[in-house]
Each structure stands twice: as structure tokens, then as C-alpha cells.
Amino acid sequence: MAVIAVFNQKGGVGKTTTCLNVTAALHIAQQKPIALDMDPQGHLTLASGAARATPDGGMAAFFKNKTPLFKLLRETQGGWQIIPASLELAKIDAMLGSDPKAATLLRQGLREDLALTGAPILIDCCPMLGVLTLNALLATDRVLIPVSADFLSLQGVHRLDSALNVLETRLNRKFERRVVMTRFVPRRKLAYEIYDRLRERYGALVCETRINENVALATSPMHSKDVFDFAPHSPGAADYRALTQELWDSGFFV
């Protein structure tokens, strides 16, 4: 069972878009993926067409009431499964922040409830390094980091890389990571400069596939659909299909 945290501490970098469409691409490839919406904003839930969780449902029910994860699964409009989010998730840091064992709840829950499915699990993380994100990181050893083609996003990935290095030292284990450039505009010189800087610093950890700015990617969430369901022949669908294949070929989902 591969568990992948999709995470960046900077907003607006295509984190949810990437989680949404990589999950959908895996579903098309018949890998039966499961997505966990761990962001209280619930954007992945909304974009997927799944019913938003009630205050006591979804991921919040797992953390508050210890509801088994398999009982919280819902089907999206695209046919793949998700455990939805609700604003109640925003209270989890305050509720569990003082509990030293709180950061391992998700890892234990995945092993007990979803391990036998063998399905790849993607986690759309909250853009803050709190209890929710620590649960996601401790439940996996793989992190997919979307980075938009701008200077501030570049600085964000450097900070995240440093944070992961600190966690690796404290936990005595490695996080396999991949960096994917999103919102790439080929006509902008800056986009190439940012990509080149990423490659210079992180080398093969940076995906060759770049996600170009695309109308279908921006529009599909308005219709509660992933890009393959909304515009399967669009350049955005082609980009996420290529990214998923690249990650698959590198063993990132195994």
C-alpha cells in the first residue's frame, strides 16, 4: 500500500489540483486509488463532486470519534473513492495538539482499516505543519510537492525541504520526495528560470513533466469534476496523465 502526501506549505501552487487529477489518473489506470481530504477547507471534496462531510463525518469523525476509515469512504463523481473533509477538521489541532500520540493516529488507522485494499492512497494535506499534516507525513514515506512557476513558490519548497530534513533526522527515516512544477506558462522566461533552479538544486527529484497553465484544469472544479471527467482530451488531462505515468515508472506508487 503506497501512501503519498501531497503537500506544500505555500498556497496556490496546485496542491489540490494535483491530488485530484493524479488520483483520477490512477483510477483510469484501474489502480483503485483512495484520496483523503485532510484540509479543513475541503477543496478536494468539492472539486471531486463528493458530498461534503457532515460536522461529525469524514476525516473529522476519524480523529474525534475513532470511526474506522473504511466506514467513511464516499464515491466521487469520477468513480474513485474519497474520505471527505469538513470545517470541523480545523479543531483537531486544538483538540489533539497536547497529545504526544496524536501524530500517529492516521498511520495506525490506515494499517488497521485500509492496508488490505492494497490501493494507493493520496492525502491532500493542509498547508500548515500541524497535527493533521504530521499525521499525513508519519503515515507515509513519500511526499509529492507541487511548486508553481514563481519565485515565492520556489522559496516555499526550500523551506519544506528543510522541514522534511529535520523530520528525517528526528524520525530516523527517509521521505522519498518528488517535486512537480505546476501552473507553467511556456511564454514566460521566469517559468524556465524557476524550473532550472529546481533541477539544479534537487536534480532527479524534480519531475520532467511540467503541468502547464490550462483552462480545463482551472474550470473542472467548478463542475465538481476532475480534468479527465470534464475535458479528457485537454492539454491539462495530457499533462496529468504524463505526470502519473512518470511517477508510476519511477516506482513512486509502489
GUVODREN-302898 format. One record per residue (C-alpha): x negated, y negated, z negated; residue in three letters. Coordinates in steps of 0.5 Angstrom, whole numbers, plus 500, padded with zeros to 3 digits. Layout:
<<X; Y; Z>; ala>
...
//
This chain:
<<500; 500; 500>; met>
<<497; 494; 502>; ala>
<<499; 487; 498>; val>
<<497; 481; 502>; ile>
<<497; 474; 498>; ala>
<<499; 468; 503>; val>
<<496; 462; 499>; phe>
<<493; 455; 500>; asn>
<<494; 450; 494>; gln>
<<495; 445; 499>; lys>
<<502; 444; 502>; gly>
<<504; 443; 509>; gly>
<<499; 448; 512>; val>
<<504; 453; 515>; gly>
<<503; 458; 509>; lys>
<<511; 460; 509>; thr>
<<511; 460; 517>; thr>
<<505; 465; 517>; thr>
<<508; 469; 512>; cys>
<<515; 469; 515>; leu>
<<512; 471; 522>; asn>
<<507; 476; 520>; val>
<<512; 480; 516>; thr>
<<516; 479; 522>; ala>
<<511; 482; 527>; ala>
<<509; 488; 522>; leu>
<<517; 489; 522>; his>
<<517; 489; 530>; ile>
<<511; 494; 530>; ala>
<<515; 499; 525>; gln>
<<511; 498; 519>; gln>
<<517; 496; 515>; lys>
<<514; 490; 511>; pro>
<<517; 487; 505>; ile>
<<516; 480; 503>; ala>
<<516; 477; 496>; leu>
<<518; 470; 496>; asp>
<<514; 467; 490>; met>
<<515; 460; 491>; asp>
<<521; 456; 487>; pro>
<<522; 452; 493>; gln>
<<525; 458; 496>; gly>
<<523; 456; 503>; his>
<<521; 463; 506>; leu>
<<528; 466; 503>; thr>
<<531; 460; 507>; leu>
<<527; 461; 513>; ala>
<<529; 468; 514>; ser>
<<536; 468; 513>; gly>
<<537; 472; 507>; ala>
<<542; 470; 502>; ala>
<<538; 465; 496>; arg>
<<538; 469; 490>; ala>
<<542; 467; 484>; thr>
<<539; 464; 478>; pro>
<<538; 470; 475>; asp>
<<537; 474; 481>; gly>
<<531; 475; 486>; gly>
<<524; 475; 483>; met>
<<526; 471; 477>; ala>
<<530; 477; 475>; ala>
<<524; 481; 475>; phe>
<<520; 476; 471>; phe>
<<525; 474; 466>; lys>
<<529; 481; 465>; asn>
<<524; 486; 468>; lys>
<<529; 488; 473>; thr>
<<526; 493; 478>; pro>
<<523; 490; 484>; leu>
<<527; 495; 489>; phe>
<<533; 493; 486>; lys>
<<532; 486; 488>; leu>
<<531; 487; 496>; leu>
<<535; 484; 501>; arg>
<<535; 484; 508>; glu>
<<533; 478; 512>; thr>
<<537; 476; 519>; gln>
<<531; 479; 523>; gly>
<<532; 486; 519>; gly>
<<526; 486; 515>; trp>
<<526; 486; 507>; gln>
<<525; 481; 502>; ile>
<<526; 479; 495>; ile>
<<528; 472; 495>; pro>
<<527; 466; 490>; ala>
<<531; 461; 486>; ser>
<<529; 455; 483>; leu>
<<529; 459; 476>; glu>
<<522; 461; 478>; leu>
<<520; 454; 476>; ala>
<<521; 456; 469>; lys>
<<516; 462; 469>; ile>
<<510; 458; 467>; asp>
<<513; 455; 461>; ala>
<<516; 462; 459>; met>
<<510; 466; 460>; leu>
<<504; 462; 460>; gly>
<<502; 463; 453>; ser>
<<503; 471; 454>; asp>
<<496; 474; 456>; pro>
<<499; 480; 459>; lys>
<<504; 476; 464>; ala>
<<499; 475; 469>; ala>
<<499; 483; 471>; thr>
<<507; 484; 471>; leu>
<<507; 484; 478>; leu>
<<501; 489; 479>; arg>
<<505; 494; 475>; gln>
<<512; 492; 478>; gly>
<<509; 494; 485>; leu>
<<506; 500; 483>; arg>
<<512; 503; 479>; glu>
<<517; 501; 484>; asp>
<<514; 500; 491>; leu>
<<508; 504; 491>; ala>
<<511; 510; 494>; leu>
<<514; 506; 500>; thr>
<<507; 505; 503>; gly>
<<510; 499; 506>; ala>
<<505; 493; 507>; pro>
<<507; 487; 502>; ile>
<<506; 480; 503>; leu>
<<507; 475; 498>; ile>
<<509; 467; 500>; asp>
<<505; 464; 494>; cys>
<<507; 458; 490>; cys>
<<502; 452; 492>; pro>
<<499; 452; 485>; met>
<<495; 456; 481>; leu>
<<499; 458; 475>; gly>
<<503; 464; 472>; val>
<<506; 466; 479>; leu>
<<500; 465; 483>; thr>
<<496; 469; 478>; leu>
<<501; 475; 479>; asn>
<<500; 475; 486>; ala>
<<493; 475; 486>; leu>
<<492; 480; 481>; leu>
<<497; 485; 485>; ala>
<<492; 485; 491>; thr>
<<485; 484; 493>; asp>
<<487; 481; 500>; arg>
<<488; 473; 501>; val>
<<491; 470; 507>; leu>
<<489; 463; 507>; ile>
<<493; 458; 512>; pro>
<<489; 452; 514>; val>
<<492; 446; 518>; ser>
<<487; 443; 523>; ala>
<<486; 436; 519>; asp>
<<480; 434; 514>; phe>
<<484; 434; 508>; leu>
<<486; 442; 509>; ser>
<<479; 443; 510>; leu>
<<477; 441; 503>; gln>
<<483; 445; 500>; gly>
<<480; 451; 503>; val>
<<474; 450; 500>; his>
<<477; 449; 493>; arg>
<<481; 455; 494>; leu>
<<475; 459; 496>; asp>
<<471; 456; 490>; ser>
<<477; 458; 485>; ala>
<<477; 465; 488>; leu>
<<470; 466; 487>; asn>
<<471; 464; 480>; val>
<<476; 469; 479>; leu>
<<472; 475; 482>; glu>
<<467; 473; 477>; thr>
<<472; 474; 471>; arg>
<<475; 480; 474>; leu>
<<469; 483; 477>; asn>
<<472; 485; 483>; arg>
<<473; 482; 490>; lys>
<<478; 479; 494>; phe>
<<478; 480; 501>; glu>
<<480; 474; 505>; arg>
<<482; 471; 512>; arg>
<<482; 464; 514>; val>
<<487; 462; 520>; val>
<<488; 456; 523>; met>
<<495; 453; 524>; thr>
<<498; 447; 527>; arg>
<<492; 447; 532>; phe>
<<493; 442; 537>; val>
<<488; 443; 543>; pro>
<<488; 436; 546>; arg>
<<485; 433; 539>; arg>
<<478; 433; 538>; lys>
<<479; 434; 531>; leu>
<<482; 440; 531>; ala>
<<476; 443; 534>; tyr>
<<471; 440; 530>; glu>
<<475; 443; 524>; ile>
<<475; 450; 527>; tyr>
<<468; 449; 528>; asp>
<<466; 447; 521>; arg>
<<471; 453; 518>; leu>
<<467; 458; 523>; arg>
<<460; 455; 520>; glu>
<<462; 456; 513>; arg>
<<466; 462; 513>; tyr>
<<464; 466; 519>; gly>
<<467; 472; 521>; ala>
<<472; 471; 515>; leu>
<<476; 466; 520>; val>
<<481; 469; 525>; cys>
<<479; 468; 532>; glu>
<<487; 467; 533>; thr>
<<489; 460; 532>; arg>
<<496; 458; 531>; ile>
<<498; 452; 536>; asn>
<<503; 447; 534>; glu>
<<509; 449; 537>; asn>
<<517; 447; 538>; val>
<<519; 454; 537>; ala>
<<515; 455; 530>; leu>
<<518; 448; 527>; ala>
<<525; 450; 530>; thr>
<<526; 457; 528>; ser>
<<527; 456; 520>; pro>
<<533; 451; 522>; met>
<<536; 457; 524>; his>
<<534; 462; 519>; ser>
<<530; 466; 524>; lys>
<<523; 468; 525>; asp>
<<520; 466; 531>; val>
<<521; 473; 534>; phe>
<<528; 473; 533>; asp>
<<529; 466; 535>; phe>
<<524; 465; 541>; ala>
<<521; 472; 542>; pro>
<<517; 469; 549>; his>
<<515; 462; 546>; ser>
<<508; 461; 545>; pro>
<<509; 461; 538>; gly>
<<511; 468; 538>; ala>
<<505; 470; 542>; ala>
<<500; 467; 537>; asp>
<<503; 470; 531>; tyr>
<<503; 477; 535>; arg>
<<496; 476; 537>; ala>
<<494; 474; 529>; leu>
<<498; 480; 527>; thr>
<<494; 485; 532>; gln>
<<487; 482; 530>; glu>
<<489; 483; 522>; leu>
<<491; 490; 524>; trp>
<<485; 491; 528>; asp>
<<480; 489; 522>; ser>
<<484; 493; 517>; gly>
<<487; 488; 513>; phe>
<<493; 491; 512>; phe>
<<491; 498; 510>; val>
//
